[in-house]
Structure formats: C-alpha cells, structure tokens
Amino acid sequence: MARGQQKLQSQAKAAEKLAKQKKQQGHNANLQKKAAQAALVHVCSVCKAQLEYNS
C-alpha cells in the first residue's frame, strides 16, 4: 500500500485524470441539442413512423 508522498502523488494524478476526462466530455451545446432531439422521438405503433414531440 502506498504511504505518505507516494499516496499524495497518486491521489493528485487520479484527480488530474478525472478532471481531464470531465473537461473532454464538456458541455457542448450542439451535442446536447442532438441528444435532446433524439430523446424526443416517438415511433408510431401503427405505421412505424418516427414522430417528434413538439412542445
């Protein structure tokens, strides 16, 4: 098990990796709009057409 300085370095490295991963995901508005649009699709059980929900 890591102790002292090695433990702190490991925690810092893990935190940096997590922050980098979160930053890479980001909050891209265009991707969010596409995901929201995809979530608002309904497939008609009769004709199997894809219908969008309009608010």
Contacts in CASP RR format, 6 or more apart in sequence:
PFRMAT RR
TARGET T0000
AUTHOR 0000-0000-0000
METHOD contacts of the structure
MODEL  1
MARGQQKLQSQAKAAEKLAKQKKQQGHNANLQKKAAQAALVHVCSVCKAQ
LEYNS
2 10 0 8 1.000
37 52 0 8 1.000
40 52 0 8 1.000
40 53 0 8 1.000
41 50 0 8 1.000
41 51 0 8 1.000
41 52 0 8 1.000
41 53 0 8 1.000
42 50 0 8 1.000
42 51 0 8 1.000
42 52 0 8 1.000
42 53 0 8 1.000
43 49 0 8 1.000
43 50 0 8 1.000
43 51 0 8 1.000
44 50 0 8 1.000
44 51 0 8 1.000
END
